[in-house]
Amino acid sequence: MGRPDPSMFQSKQIDIQIPMPWPYAIAFFIVILGYLAFLVFILPTHLSSYFLDDYIYPNGDDLEFFLGSQAVLFIAMIAIGQKADTTIRENIRKIREEAPPRDARIRLDAGGVELESFWRGATVHRPSTDDLGWVFEPPGPESWEGVDSLFTPDPDGIIQEHPSVVGTPTPPDFTTNGILIIMASLPLMGVSMTIPVLFAMELNTAFIFMPILFAIFAALSLVIGKSSRAAIEVPTQKVRSIAIGDAEVIGQVRPLRQPPTVIVDNDPSKTAEGLVVWNWLYDVHIEETYINSKGERETRRYWREIDSESGDESFITHDGTGGMVVEPESFSRKELGQPIITWSCSNASYRQLREINLWRAVRTYGSGRVLEHRWRLWGLSVGDPCMVHGSATTLTEKAAKNYGVVKKDPPNSRIALFGTDSEAMNTKIWRGSELTNVALAESAFETTVIPVIMMLFATTASITCYLAL
């Protein structure tokens, strides 16, 4: 296909759409039904108990459910709001559907849940979609396999997903996410009004909890939103003309040397190839019986982390104009997106297999009964898109030689990206291009202005109600 049209990735200021694809749309309508139930059944309880002196809160476990349902509703509204569709996301989805790039086709064919053993409950799950994958067809393995130099330009020129081609996308100012954030203020107020009842405190203390909870939400929104929009604020440099100092580079991951095979949890049946940055997490699903504060026996289930490991290999990021070395080990911040593989099995299955090595046999899991074992692997693979905020540093002659740089290589071969923070930039590696990462970001208005206004409104309402009651 021809060069992409940059206007496809410029959003309207107000972009109200239902979250898509369909699973998110269904979740959206479920959340709306839950919100209506909150308005009909829960909100009148708060108003009656606080302002009409008619105490009608439930007791015991029902009160805990009353509190928990409001907290879950608030979290669900914020989470589904992050999936609200925008013009950029819609256009990206259409491009992938009409002309899917090679890695999207491979993922679609290989994705899904593979049942390794029905009797042992062992499965392997590979996602069939990838929000951070390529939007346009990337260069293939022929661009780095068997070439004279990894640092010279590609014959086809700059990659189609580079900001100099598609432009720098900007999220819309106000979306369905903003509406859900505003609506979610009522469940959060409900949580603060239920806490004093649950802990047998004076009802007026609710108006102390309220501004605190809203301030925490505003602070978290500010930090998360600023991080997600970091790519917009930093101009992207082309590798062939990169300058020393803070730099944003967007390109394709290419191997500097053959990446090692990643063996998860020292288990030969759980391996992955071609990863230059990776981490895995092993956790177990626990069922635990305990005695609550009222002396009653209760059961809860949760995931408990048991082990984890990460690794890095130096790699080349190539934007079509040239390649340069990235040293991921020096970066403390890495955003890899969703797990690329998830292995799971029942506890009965694991007990049969743990004799493979002594380490598994002597592991302890603390209190509770183990129900299920799960291993998740995240990674940045050869051929993936990546975005790097790093410190472009001139290599010493010895370091350049170790990377295989020769005299005829271009100047960019003697510069590498390191994870050294500066006053102006927090260094980071993202899986995905600027286009895909910014498409998932929210505007400053939704992550800063709205939460701060909500906090001020909650504080004003709290002071007014505290003095009135």
Sequence and secondary structure as in RCSB ss.txt:
>XXXX:A:sequence
MGRPDPSMFQSKQIDIQIPMPWPYAIAFFIVILGYLAFLVFILPTHLSSYFLDDYIYPNGDDLEFFLGSQAVLFI
AMIAIGQKADTTIRENIRKIREEAPPRDARIRLDAGGVELESFWRGATVHRPSTDDLGWVFEPPGPESWEGVDSL
FTPDPDGIIQEHPSVVGTPTPPDFTTNGILIIMASLPLMGVSMTIPVLFAMELNTAFIFMPILFAIFAALSLVIG
KSSRAAIEVPTQKVRSIAIGDAEVIGQVRPLRQPPTVIVDNDPSKTAEGLVVWNWLYDVHIEETYINSKGERETR
RYWREIDSESGDESFITHDGTGGMVVEPESFSRKELGQPIITWSCSNASYRQLREINLWRAVRTYGSGRVLEHRW
RLWGLSVGDPCMVHGSATTLTEKAAKNYGVVKKDPPNSRIALFGTDSEAMNTKIWRGSELTNVALAESAFETTVI
PVIMMLFATTASITCYLAL
>XXXX:A:secstr
     GGGGB  SEE    SSHHHHHHHHHHHHHHHHIIIIIHHHHHHHHHS       THHHHHHHHHHHHHHH
HHHHHHTT   HHHHHHHHHHHHS  HHHHHHHHH EEEEEETTTTEEEEE S  TTS SS    GGGTTT S S
SS  TT S TTSHHHH   B  SEEHHHHHHHHTHHHHHHHHHHHHHHTT  GGGHHHHHHHHHHHHHHHHHHHH
HHHTHHHHS B  GGG  SEEEEEEEEEEESS    EEGGG TTSEE SEEEEEEEEEEEEEEEEE TTS EEEE
EEEEEEEEEEEE  EEEE SS EEEE GGG S EE  S SEEEEEEHHHHHHHGGGSHHHHH    SSEEEEEEE
EEEEEETT EEEEEEEEEE  HHHHHHTT  TTS GGGGEEEE    SS   EEEES HHHHHHT   HIIIIIH
HHHHHHHHHHHHHHHHHH 
